[in-house]
Amino acid sequence: MRTEKFKKWLAVSLIAVIIVTFGCMMMTGCSCASIERSCKTCKSEMTGGLDRTVNVYSYDGTLIASYSGKIDIEENDTKVLFELDGKRYVYYNAIVEVIEN
């Protein structure tokens, strides 16, 4: 008998926590943008990229190259890697601007 009450109490408590957490996220709006970014990242990975323009600049501001098309980008602190039309491009220590079309 006690375990049934405990299970009901646990289920109600869990639902309440979920509702309150979701409500707070919706009111503050802080998580909606991060959720949208995560969804867009997932879409990009699953479909082979998004329609983007990539501009690569040197540190003095000179445009080195510009690419447009369906591009999925991988980046870390020192490099930007992407593929376009079956070719792989890797830029090290450059300024890379990515614009979603």
C-alpha positions in Angstrom: 0.0 0.0 0.0 2.8 2.4 0.9 4.6 1.8 -2.4 1.6 2.6 -4.4 1.2 6.0 -2.7 4.9 6.6 -3.1 4.8 5.8 -6.8 1.9 8.2 -7.3 3.6 10.9 -5.3 6.8 10.4 -7.3 5.0 10.6 -10.6 3.1 13.8 -9.6 6.3 15.4 -8.3 8.2 14.6 -11.5 5.4 16.0 -13.7 5.3 19.1 -11.5 9.1 19.6 -11.8 8.9 19.2 -15.6 6.0 21.7 -15.9 7.7 24.3 -13.7 11.1 23.9 -15.5 9.5 24.2 -19.0 7.4 27.2 -17.8 10.5 29.0 -16.5 12.4 28.3 -19.8 9.5 29.6 -21.8 9.1 32.8 -19.7 12.8 33.7 -19.6 13.3 32.8 -23.3 16.9 31.8 -22.6 16.6 28.2 -23.8 14.5 28.7 -26.8 17.3 30.2 -28.9 19.7 27.4 -27.8 17.1 24.8 -28.7 16.7 26.4 -32.1 20.5 26.4 -32.6 20.7 22.8 -31.6 18.0 21.8 -34.0 19.7 23.7 -36.8 23.0 22.0 -36.1 21.3 18.6 -36.1 19.6 19.5 -39.4 22.9 20.6 -40.9 24.6 17.4 -39.9 21.8 15.2 -41.2 21.3 16.9 -44.5 24.9 17.5 -45.4 24.9 21.2 -44.6 22.9 24.4 -44.9 22.7 26.9 -47.7 25.6 29.2 -46.7 28.1 31.6 -47.9 31.6 31.3 -46.4 34.1 34.2 -46.7 37.7 33.7 -45.7 39.8 36.7 -44.8 43.5 37.2 -43.9 44.3 38.9 -40.6 44.8 42.2 -42.5 41.2 42.0 -43.9 42.0 40.8 -47.4 39.3 38.5 -48.8 41.1 35.2 -49.6 38.2 33.2 -50.9 34.4 33.1 -51.0 32.2 29.9 -51.3 28.5 29.5 -51.6 26.3 26.4 -51.5 25.2 23.6 -49.2 28.0 23.6 -46.6 28.5 21.8 -43.3 31.2 23.4 -41.2 33.5 21.8 -38.6 35.7 24.2 -36.6 38.0 24.3 -33.6 40.4 26.9 -32.1 42.8 26.9 -35.0 41.0 25.6 -38.1 37.8 25.6 -40.1 37.0 22.6 -42.3 34.1 22.2 -44.7 33.2 20.4 -47.9 31.6 21.8 -51.0 30.9 20.0 -54.3 33.0 17.1 -53.2 36.1 19.1 -52.3 37.4 19.6 -48.8 38.6 23.0 -47.7 40.7 23.5 -44.5 41.8 27.0 -43.4 44.2 27.5 -40.5 44.6 30.7 -38.6 42.2 32.7 -40.8 39.1 34.8 -40.2 36.1 32.9 -41.5 32.7 34.5 -41.9 29.8 32.2 -42.3 26.5 33.6 -43.6 23.4 31.5 -43.7 21.5 32.3 -46.9 
